[in-house]
Amino acid sequence: MSQDLLMALNAIEKERGIDKEILFEAIEVALMSAYKRNFNHATNARIEIKRDTGQIKVFRTYEVVDSINNADTEIILEEARELQPKIKVGEIIETEVTPKDFGRIAAQTAKQVVIQRIREAERELVYEKYVDRIGDVVSGTVQRFEQKNILIDLERAEAILPPVEQIPNERFRQGEIVRVYILDVKKTNKGPQIIVSRSHATLLKRLFEMEVPEIYDGVIEIKAVAREAGYRSKIAVVSINRDVDPVGACVGQKGARVQSVSNELRGEKIDIIQWSENQEEFIMRALSPAKVNHVEINTENKIARVVVPDNQLSLSIGREGQNVRLAAKITGWKVDILSESQIAELSKPEEPAEEETTVVEEEGTEKEEAAEEAPEEEVQTEDSPEDNEQISPEERDD
């Protein structure tokens, strides 16, 4: 039992990375419970495992007295001096009380404790490993599907990709390798729960850091990111080195770098714009690919009024307002877009209110006069036949 225990604990420490001392302490606690349950309910017992030999012993402590009142906790002086000749009354003595068949119980208990402790230690190691990686991008393998959740196998851990963190209309195959963003790590009764995302805006940022060496080295800085996962994104970059074009570096030769990121996100369109301290200029760039005439900003309310050519209005707004929405997110301004025609319409002087009143009154007068004349004509028309019937032929000849 002793040598087998040592060999098992040494192997676990080497393969699993679990400290052997943690296992020794856990086994001692479990053996103490087993001893009290099977042999003695006394509270003055102690279990000790020799770290070098693996030998298990049970000890009990007693108080040395002249006369015994409680045999479970006291020992008479004569018996105590057989073990320690110089001991005195009132001192504490410890004696070994290891049961003869305690080895079998110890082996069974040790096995159960080791298995349980291994699970707990592995869970703790996984938690400590991934809790420090919140905000990182990791690669995993699609393992299985549970309802609408996708379970992804990471190294020694399993992550959950919930529906709200998935890219709309994205489909996976079992065994497919995918990159995910670690959103959160929680402790649960069943072990650490790792929540990952494919729709988070920071995923786009991390992918560019991995793809563009200038960003990783700090030459180019990503200032802001706005994303509607699966459809379109905007990323604002600036270069610390004047000789380095931030947009060109992110796009890459023949668009290779940005295309690589887009492919990872299942063809998501990505607009790369150059960040500027000048807010008007930054807002104009944020509305690309649309061309903008000028921008007027209200600093107090943080509202930007943007004027665009008539043929650029729909492009600047985007499909279902997507372009202007992303521009507002990345700049932090509320963006109102107007075309040149709309501006011209708003600039027209309004007609005086009195003239409009006069016209309405004149029209009303004419209608009233027409209504008054109409009855007179109808009366004359109705009277004519009656007059003709009353005239005789003779009178008609005259």
C-alpha positions as CSV (number, residue, x, y, z in Angstrom):
1,M,0.0,0.0,0.0
2,S,2.7,2.5,1.0
3,Q,4.9,2.1,-2.0
4,D,1.9,1.9,-4.4
5,L,0.5,5.2,-2.9
6,L,3.8,7.0,-3.3
7,M,4.2,5.8,-6.9
8,A,0.6,6.8,-7.8
9,L,1.0,10.3,-6.2
10,N,4.4,10.9,-8.0
11,A,2.8,9.9,-11.3
12,I,-0.1,12.2,-10.8
13,E,2.1,15.1,-9.9
14,K,4.2,14.6,-13.0
15,E,1.4,14.0,-15.5
16,R,-1.4,16.3,-14.1
17,G,0.7,19.0,-12.6
18,I,-1.0,18.6,-9.2
19,D,1.2,19.2,-6.2
20,K,1.8,15.9,-4.3
21,E,1.5,17.7,-0.9
22,I,-2.1,18.8,-1.7
23,L,-3.0,15.1,-2.3
24,F,-1.3,14.0,1.0
25,E,-3.3,16.5,3.0
26,A,-6.6,15.6,1.3
27,I,-6.0,11.9,2.0
28,E,-5.2,12.5,5.6
29,V,-8.4,14.5,6.1
30,A,-10.4,11.7,4.4
31,L,-8.7,9.0,6.5
32,M,-9.5,10.9,9.6
33,S,-13.2,10.8,8.7
34,A,-13.0,7.1,7.9
35,Y,-11.3,6.3,11.2
36,K,-13.9,8.1,13.3
37,R,-16.7,6.5,11.3
38,N,-15.4,2.9,11.6
39,F,-13.3,2.8,14.8
40,N,-13.7,5.6,17.2
41,H,-15.6,8.9,17.4
42,A,-13.0,10.6,19.5
43,T,-11.9,14.0,18.5
44,N,-8.3,13.6,19.8
45,A,-7.1,11.5,16.9
46,R,-4.6,12.4,14.2
47,I,-3.7,10.7,10.9
48,E,-0.2,11.0,9.6
49,I,1.2,9.8,6.2
50,K,5.0,9.6,6.1
51,R,6.0,11.6,3.0
52,D,9.1,9.5,2.3
53,T,7.7,6.0,2.8
54,G,3.9,6.5,2.4
55,Q,3.3,4.7,5.7
56,I,0.0,5.6,7.3
57,K,-0.3,5.8,11.1
58,V,-3.1,6.9,13.5
59,F,-2.2,8.7,16.7
60,R,-4.3,9.8,19.7
61,T,-3.4,12.5,22.2
62,Y,-4.1,12.1,26.0
63,E,-3.7,14.3,29.0
64,V,-1.6,12.8,31.8
65,V,-3.6,12.6,35.1
66,D,-3.4,10.9,38.5
67,S,-6.9,9.4,38.2
68,I,-8.9,8.9,35.1
69,N,-12.3,10.5,34.7
70,N,-12.5,10.2,30.8
71,A,-10.7,7.2,29.2
72,D,-11.0,8.7,25.7
73,T,-9.0,11.8,26.5
74,E,-7.0,11.0,29.7
75,I,-4.2,8.5,30.6
76,I,-2.8,7.6,34.1
77,L,0.7,8.8,35.0
78,E,2.1,5.2,35.3
79,E,1.1,4.2,31.8
80,A,2.3,7.4,30.4
81,R,5.8,7.0,31.9
82,E,6.1,3.6,30.2
83,L,6.1,5.6,27.0
84,Q,7.9,8.7,28.2
85,P,9.7,8.2,31.5
86,K,10.1,11.9,32.3
87,I,6.5,13.0,31.6
88,K,4.5,14.8,34.3
89,V,0.9,15.2,35.3
90,G,-0.9,17.8,33.2
91,E,1.3,17.2,30.1
92,I,0.1,15.8,26.8
93,I,1.3,12.5,25.4
94,E,0.6,11.1,21.9
95,T,0.3,7.3,21.3
96,E,-0.1,5.3,18.1
97,V,-3.5,3.5,17.8
98,T,-3.4,2.3,14.2
99,P,-6.0,-0.4,13.8
100,K,-4.8,-3.7,12.4
101,D,-7.2,-3.8,9.4
102,F,-6.9,0.0,8.8
103,G,-4.8,-0.6,5.7
104,R,-7.7,-1.9,3.6
105,I,-10.0,1.0,4.6
106,A,-7.1,3.4,4.0
107,A,-6.4,2.1,0.5
108,Q,-10.1,2.3,-0.5
109,T,-10.4,5.8,1.0
110,A,-7.2,7.0,-0.5
111,K,-8.3,5.9,-4.0
112,Q,-11.6,7.8,-3.8
113,V,-10.0,10.9,-2.4
114,V,-7.3,10.9,-5.0
115,I,-9.8,10.6,-7.9
116,Q,-12.0,13.4,-6.4
117,R,-9.0,15.6,-5.7
118,I,-7.6,15.1,-9.2
119,R,-10.9,16.3,-10.6
120,E,-11.0,19.3,-8.3
121,A,-7.4,20.2,-9.0
122,E,-7.8,19.9,-12.7
123,R,-10.9,22.2,-12.6
124,E,-8.9,24.7,-10.6
125,L,-6.0,24.5,-13.0
126,V,-8.3,25.1,-16.0
127,Y,-10.0,28.0,-14.2
128,E,-6.7,29.7,-13.3
129,K,-5.4,29.1,-16.9
130,Y,-8.4,30.7,-18.7
131,V,-9.5,33.3,-16.2
132,D,-6.2,35.1,-17.0
133,R,-7.0,34.9,-20.7
134,I,-10.3,36.7,-20.8
135,G,-10.1,39.0,-23.8
136,D,-7.8,36.7,-25.8
137,V,-8.5,34.8,-29.0
138,V,-8.0,31.1,-28.9
139,S,-8.4,28.3,-31.4
140,G,-10.7,25.4,-30.7
141,T,-12.4,22.4,-32.3
142,V,-16.2,22.3,-32.8
143,Q,-17.1,19.3,-30.6
144,R,-20.9,19.0,-30.5
145,F,-24.2,21.0,-30.6
146,E,-26.6,21.3,-27.7
147,Q,-29.8,23.0,-28.6
148,K,-28.6,26.3,-30.0
149,N,-25.3,26.3,-28.1
150,I,-22.1,25.2,-29.8
151,L,-19.6,23.4,-27.6
152,I,-15.9,24.0,-28.5
153,D,-13.1,21.9,-27.3
154,L,-10.1,23.9,-26.0
155,E,-7.0,22.5,-24.5
156,R,-8.1,20.6,-21.4
157,A,-11.4,22.6,-21.3
158,E,-14.7,22.9,-23.0
159,A,-16.1,26.3,-24.0
160,I,-19.7,27.3,-24.8
161,L,-20.6,29.5,-27.8
162,P,-24.1,30.7,-26.9
163,P,-26.5,31.9,-29.7
164,V,-26.3,35.6,-28.7
165,E,-22.5,35.4,-29.3
166,Q,-22.7,33.6,-32.7
167,I,-22.4,35.3,-36.1
168,P,-25.9,35.3,-37.7
169,N,-26.3,32.6,-40.4
170,E,-22.8,31.1,-39.6
171,R,-22.8,27.3,-39.8
172,F,-20.1,24.9,-38.4
173,R,-19.3,21.3,-39.0
174,Q,-18.2,18.9,-36.2
175,G,-14.4,18.8,-36.0
176,E,-14.0,22.2,-37.7
177,I,-11.3,24.5,-36.2
178,V,-12.5,27.9,-35.3
179,R,-11.1,31.0,-33.6
180,V,-13.1,32.4,-30.7
181,Y,-12.9,35.3,-28.2
182,I,-12.9,34.4,-24.5
183,L,-15.6,36.5,-23.1
184,D,-15.9,35.2,-19.5
185,V,-14.9,32.4,-17.2
186,K,-17.1,31.3,-14.3
187,K,-16.8,28.8,-11.4
188,T,-19.6,26.3,-11.2
189,N,-20.2,23.1,-9.3
190,K,-19.4,21.1,-12.5
191,G,-16.2,23.0,-13.0
192,P,-15.2,26.2,-14.8
193,Q,-17.6,27.5,-17.5
194,I,-15.9,29.3,-20.4
195,I,-18.0,31.6,-22.5
196,V,-16.7,32.5,-25.9
197,S,-17.8,34.8,-28.6
198,R,-17.7,35.2,-32.4
199,S,-19.6,38.4,-32.6
200,H,-17.7,40.6,-30.1
201,A,-16.1,43.7,-31.6
202,T,-12.8,42.9,-29.8
203,L,-12.5,39.7,-31.8
204,L,-12.0,41.8,-34.9
205,K,-9.3,43.9,-33.1
206,R,-7.5,40.8,-31.9
207,L,-7.5,39.2,-35.4
208,F,-5.9,42.3,-36.9
209,E,-3.3,42.2,-34.2
210,M,-2.5,38.7,-35.2
211,E,-2.5,39.4,-38.9
212,V,-0.7,42.8,-39.0
213,P,2.8,42.8,-37.5
214,E,2.8,46.6,-37.3
215,I,-0.1,46.5,-34.9
216,Y,1.5,43.8,-32.8
217,D,4.7,45.8,-32.7
218,G,2.9,49.0,-31.7
219,V,3.7,51.0,-34.8
220,I,0.0,51.1,-35.7
221,E,-2.6,51.6,-33.1
222,I,-6.3,50.6,-33.4
223,K,-8.3,53.5,-32.0
224,A,-11.8,52.3,-32.4
225,V,-13.9,49.4,-33.7
226,A,-17.6,49.2,-34.7
227,R,-19.1,46.0,-35.8
228,E,-22.3,44.4,-36.9
229,A,-21.2,40.8,-36.9
230,G,-21.6,38.9,-40.1
231,Y,-22.4,42.0,-42.2
232,R,-20.1,45.0,-41.9
233,S,-17.4,46.5,-39.7
234,K,-15.4,49.6,-39.4
235,I,-12.0,49.9,-37.8
236,A,-10.1,53.2,-37.2
237,V,-6.3,53.1,-37.2
238,V,-3.5,55.6,-36.7
239,S,0.3,55.3,-37.3
240,I,2.8,56.4,-34.7
241,N,5.5,56.4,-37.5
242,R,4.7,59.0,-40.2
243,D,6.5,56.8,-42.8
244,V,4.0,54.0,-42.3
245,D,0.6,54.2,-43.9
246,P,-1.8,52.7,-41.4
247,V,-4.6,51.9,-43.8
248,G,-2.3,50.4,-46.4
249,A,-0.5,48.3,-43.8
250,C,-3.9,46.8,-42.6
251,V,-5.1,46.2,-46.1
252,G,-1.9,44.5,-47.1
253,Q,-0.6,43.7,-50.5
254,K,-3.5,43.2,-52.9
255,G,-5.8,43.2,-49.8
256,A,-4.3,40.0,-48.5
257,R,-4.3,41.0,-44.8
258,V,-7.8,42.4,-44.6
259,Q,-9.1,39.5,-46.7
260,S,-7.6,37.0,-44.3
261,V,-9.5,38.6,-41.4
262,S,-12.7,38.8,-43.5
263,N,-12.4,35.1,-44.4
264,E,-12.1,34.1,-40.8
265,L,-15.4,36.0,-40.1
266,R,-17.2,34.3,-43.0
267,G,-16.8,37.2,-45.5
268,E,-17.7,40.1,-43.3
269,K,-17.0,43.4,-45.0
270,I,-14.4,45.5,-43.3
271,D,-13.9,49.3,-43.8
272,I,-10.5,50.5,-42.6
273,I,-10.3,54.2,-42.0
274,Q,-7.6,56.5,-40.7
275,W,-8.3,58.0,-37.4
276,S,-8.0,61.8,-36.9
277,E,-8.0,64.2,-34.0
278,N,-10.1,66.5,-36.1
279,Q,-13.6,65.3,-35.5
280,E,-15.1,66.7,-38.7
281,E,-12.5,65.0,-40.7
282,F,-12.9,61.7,-38.7
283,I,-16.6,61.7,-39.2
284,M,-16.2,62.3,-43.0
285,R,-13.8,59.3,-43.2
286,A,-16.1,57.2,-41.0
287,L,-18.9,57.5,-43.6
288,S,-16.7,56.0,-46.4
289,P,-17.1,54.8,-49.1
290,A,-19.6,57.7,-49.4
291,K,-18.2,61.2,-50.4
292,V,-19.1,64.0,-48.0
293,N,-19.2,67.7,-48.8
294,H,-18.9,69.1,-45.3
295,V,-19.7,68.4,-41.6
296,E,-21.1,70.7,-39.0
297,I,-20.7,69.6,-35.4
298,N,-22.6,70.6,-32.3
299,T,-20.1,70.0,-29.5
300,E,-22.5,70.6,-26.7
301,N,-25.0,67.9,-27.8
302,K,-22.4,65.9,-29.7
303,I,-24.4,65.9,-32.9
304,A,-22.8,66.0,-36.4
305,R,-24.8,67.4,-39.4
306,V,-23.4,65.9,-42.6
307,V,-24.1,67.2,-46.0
308,V,-23.6,64.9,-49.0
309,P,-24.2,65.1,-52.8
310,D,-27.7,63.9,-53.9
311,N,-26.2,60.8,-55.6
312,Q,-24.3,59.9,-52.4
313,L,-27.2,60.0,-49.9
314,S,-28.2,56.4,-50.1
315,L,-24.6,55.2,-50.0
316,S,-23.8,57.3,-47.0
317,I,-26.8,55.9,-45.1
318,G,-26.2,52.4,-46.2
319,R,-28.5,49.4,-46.4
320,E,-31.1,49.7,-43.7
321,G,-29.0,52.6,-42.2
322,Q,-26.0,50.3,-41.6
323,N,-23.3,52.7,-42.8
324,V,-24.4,55.7,-40.8
325,R,-25.0,53.5,-37.7
326,L,-21.5,52.1,-37.8
327,A,-20.1,55.6,-38.4
328,A,-22.0,56.9,-35.3
329,K,-20.6,54.0,-33.2
330,I,-17.0,54.4,-34.2
331,T,-16.9,58.2,-33.8
332,G,-19.2,58.4,-30.8
333,W,-21.3,61.2,-32.4
334,K,-24.9,61.3,-33.4
335,V,-24.8,61.7,-37.2
336,D,-27.6,63.4,-39.2
337,I,-27.2,63.1,-43.0
338,L,-28.8,65.6,-45.4
339,S,-28.4,65.8,-49.2
340,E,-27.7,69.1,-51.0
341,S,-31.3,69.2,-52.3
342,Q,-32.6,68.9,-48.7
343,I,-30.3,71.6,-47.5
344,A,-31.5,73.9,-50.4
345,E,-35.1,73.1,-49.6
346,L,-34.5,74.1,-46.0
347,S,-32.8,77.3,-47.0
348,K,-35.8,78.6,-49.1
349,P,-37.4,81.6,-47.5
350,E,-40.9,81.0,-46.2
351,E,-43.9,82.9,-47.8
352,P,-45.5,85.6,-45.5
353,A,-48.5,84.3,-43.6
354,E,-50.7,87.3,-44.4
355,E,-50.6,86.7,-48.2
356,E,-51.7,83.1,-47.7
357,T,-54.6,84.3,-45.6
358,T,-55.7,86.8,-48.3
359,V,-55.7,84.2,-51.0
360,V,-57.8,81.9,-48.9
361,E,-60.3,84.7,-48.2
362,E,-60.5,85.7,-51.9
363,E,-61.1,82.2,-52.9
364,G,-63.8,81.9,-50.3
365,T,-65.5,85.1,-51.5
366,E,-65.6,84.0,-55.1
367,K,-67.1,80.7,-54.1
368,E,-69.8,82.5,-52.1
369,E,-70.6,84.9,-55.0
370,A,-70.9,81.9,-57.4
371,A,-73.2,80.2,-55.0
372,E,-75.5,83.3,-54.7
373,E,-75.7,83.7,-58.5
374,A,-76.6,80.1,-59.2
375,P,-80.0,80.1,-57.5
376,E,-81.2,83.2,-59.6
377,E,-80.4,81.5,-62.9
378,E,-82.3,78.4,-61.8
379,V,-85.4,80.5,-60.9
380,Q,-85.4,82.2,-64.3
381,T,-85.2,78.8,-66.0
382,E,-88.1,77.4,-64.1
383,D,-90.3,80.5,-64.7
384,S,-89.9,80.6,-68.5
385,P,-92.0,77.6,-69.5
386,E,-94.9,78.8,-67.3
387,D,-94.9,82.2,-69.0
388,N,-94.9,80.7,-72.5
389,E,-98.0,78.5,-71.6
390,Q,-100.0,81.6,-70.6
391,I,-99.4,83.6,-73.9
392,S,-102.2,83.0,-76.5
393,P,-101.4,82.4,-80.2
394,E,-102.9,85.8,-81.1
395,E,-100.6,87.5,-78.6
396,R,-97.7,85.5,-80.0
397,D,-98.6,86.7,-83.6
398,D,-98.7,90.3,-82.4
